[in-house]
């Protein structure tokens, strides 16, 4: 039997940090299945999904606890695989003039449509001609089967005149 764990890590970034996480998983006979890792202004932020043989679970949690330092907080959560439902996945790309609250507008609209944000990447970039700040985001969404793609795009584009929305099926 295999147990799945989600590790969430936040701390000061440094060379060898990812290797120490990978070593911890490997020492317990585990497998690094999925991750999202980033350096955000010198801080490391990461989530790692690890699969560990059930008989090694106690050893694994002790090894993960040993990763904790004053510069690195680590949280370990045992997870169950959620049951699948009648939803589909779509990728959303958005570009708009940046302004305070834009991500709240986007997330509120998605929530009202019963869309779940499974993954989100966003940043601000300078506009090519004016150097004005542009907000860009890419999302992986889980959508109810009853929500037509055209309805999703229309709902988002109606939020503001400057929103450019593109929806694509998963890769």
MOQUIKA-V992103 format. One line per field, one symbol per residue. ss: DSSP state (H for helix, E for strand, C for the rest). phi: phi as a letter, one per 20 degrees, with the letter a starting at -180 (. if undefined). A space follows every 50 residues. Layout:
ss->???
phi->???
This chain:
ss->CEEEEEEEEEEECCCCHHHHHHHHHHHCCCEEEEEEEEEECCEEEEEEEE EEEHHHHHHHHHHHHCCCECCEEEEEEEECCCCCCCEEEEEEEEEEECCC CHHHHHHHHHHHCCCEEEEEEEEEEECCCCCCEEEEEEEEEEEECCCCHH HHHHHHHCCCCCCEEEEEECC
phi->.dddcdddcbrffafnfffffffffffemecfebbccbddlndecbcced dcggfdffffffffgfffbfebeccdcfcdffffceccdcddcccbffag nfffgfffffffemedeebbcbadcffgedmffdecbccddddfgfefgf fffffffffafeeddcccfff
